[in-house]
Amino acid sequence: MLLAKLTGWTLLAVVRLLTGAQARWWGCPPKAEQRIYFANHQSHIDLVMIWAALPEELRSITRPIAARDYWTNSPLKRWITTEVFNAIYVERGGSAPLPADLVPPSPPATPPRQPQAQAPRERVEPSFDAAEPPPSPGPSAFDTAESMQGQLALDAAGAEPVPQPEPAPEQLTPGTPEALLPLQPLIEALQSGDSIIIFPEGTRGHTGVPQKFKSGLYTLAQMFPDVVLVPAWIDNVQRVMPKGEVVPVPILCSVTFGEPIKVEEGEERRPFLDRAREAVIALRDV
């Protein structure tokens, strides 16, 4: 514990020396209440930057999310994110297996198709007439429609179902076990009373403007309506450690915290996520 505290103070000093880690509270004061801070995402050190910008009394109750594949690929990274940042590890790309208690019951097996009963053949009596029989008339429109209805009924009753592709994460039904699975670590942290730092884009952007927000923020806001949603804009951090670089460059950075938002009554998922994204972008020019 003592080693973790010493490491935290050392990291805090280094980050503030390299970036300044200036915190600007625009629209809400720093307050020890349960919050979800949601910010733009441009670098792996975003979580370090926003953690360093928070005052000490908020750092102790706030947990940033960390991509498991990146922050646990070495013993040192794992130790720092676990012992110093108290980070929440999340899986990128939805690779986590579904726990047994969340697996939905399998649908009943489709019974095999029963062979269609053959109608008894009509007995044909021999004819000794010399005249040729008249040609058989073609099927009428009524017969054709009746035949199609019979085939549709057969298909509905016994045909094998056509396999459907698995839905993309954004197409999963909100509230289902599959949709909630990637959020389970965050849900548990909020249930325990912690504040969290999330990046709703889901991946780092490189255009200077946040990408479209994913649905997790909306789900958490609905599940925990009493938790305060605070937008944040992290400025310049992408220049401290550009993608592919391992040595940070001293650049003055800042984190601007904006006015809290909430899900309005009856507000749908996408309008809320677009409004949350605009709240983050608006802080860029403050």
Summary of the structure (lengths in Angstrom):
residues: 286
radius of gyration: 30.5
end to end distance: 38.5
largest distance: 113.2
contacts: 720
relative contact order: 0.22
helix: 39%
strand: 12%
